[in-house]
Amino acid sequence: MSQSIAANPDRLLPADPGTRSIARGLLARVQDLPIISPHGHVDAAVIEHNTPFPDPAALLVSPDHYVTRLIHASGVSLDKLRGSSSAAPDSRSVWREFCTAWPLLEGTASGYWLRNQFHSVFGLQQEISAENADASYDAISARLQEPGFRPRQLFKDFNIEVLATTDDPLDDLASHQAIAQDPSFHGRVLPTFRPDAYLNIAHPTWSANVDRLIAAAGDGATGYAGYVTALENRRRYFVEHGAVSADHGVRTPATLKLDAADAARLFDRARSGQATAQDRDDFEAHMMYQMARMSVEDGLVMTIHPGSFRNHHEPTFNTFGADTGHDIPVATNYTEAIRPLLQDFGTAKDFHLVLFTLDETVFSRELAPLAGFYPSVYLGAPWWFLDAPDAMLRFRSAVTETAGFSRSSGFIDDTRAFCSIPARHDASRRIEASFLARLVAEHRVSEDRAHEIIVDLVDSSPRRVFKL
């Protein structure tokens, strides 16, 4: 297989020549627009300090659970890809394992993104393979050592205008402040308030986190009152440092409205170690309701990412920790779960609620109808297991007939892999062009209108939804 696949200008576009021609025109309309990335996981300190990228394996393989999980499924132990608690992996050995396993990634989103990066970012001229593993390793290593191949220059080269990070509520946001005050940096790096470890009683460090939170921002109050005050204060701190959204990674999107006394009793039971499993669920659901209340008050966009059974394989978790490829999607119920929140805030002025899912069955059954009624609700882009070409097309087909195009969040890359950002956004733009081209070819949307819609999807929607 030739590396020219990554250079083909018609990649991901429709096979039918007439529809492809329409898609080409639509893609050309948005191909050079700046990248708006309102949710992701790149470390702001890397951009602040313009930190050189590590070796090829540490950059592209070991931390990427999309990649390592599938190689692991073929029988390769994770310690050969990620190392162990006692020893870091040998980078070149990891790369050789990866190149040997490269055919396993054919047809996957990871394979598409990586192939695109190899060609457009690293300049590889040949498809990687077991035979050329050392040569490709050396070529990428040489690229990484070039003075211009640093995060700040790539931020410019990738045409990124806005990049949001994901941050602990007690982060001092010093890197964000330094970037914002640096006149030589032209772009926006925005923090995102991510309070999961402070809301979920089941989190192993929840109680210690709460201690630190109340001590730092509780204004001298204690107990549940100090806890809520501290969360409100830290959210304001994030707003003052440029944040536009608060993100919530939860097992379910359940919400629950409790009065302050009942919530305080749950909080106290949790603090004393007496909370039941039902208490834990109820408290997290109530705090999701509270997060919505706070968003109405402080203006932060609320995004919800539910539906993952985290750390499915306990032995792997015990050895390698979280985010190592064994998080598995579960069925998600939005209609009933989110209703308590929407009863009070679904029509609140300027409240924006972006709903994501790993359960495709809720796209047309629940999410599109919710977004098609509530002014606050927007459809989060296909995420994690679903940010792949065919899944993105299924998403667009499933939601458009009910919610139209205007209720979409715009593309969300949700990535830690900085070098993959342009490949992911390019794929999304090609999929939007392909979907709209079919509607034009079927005389369901005019071509002029399709050109307006694709600009809105790529550029205007993320600005509008995330208040940029």
Order of alpha helices (4+ residues) and beta strands (2+ residues): alpha-alpha-beta-alpha-alpha-alpha-alpha-alpha-alpha-alpha-alpha-beta-alpha-beta-beta-alpha-alpha-alpha-beta-alpha-alpha-beta-beta-alpha-beta-alpha-beta-alpha-beta-alpha-alpha-alpha-alpha
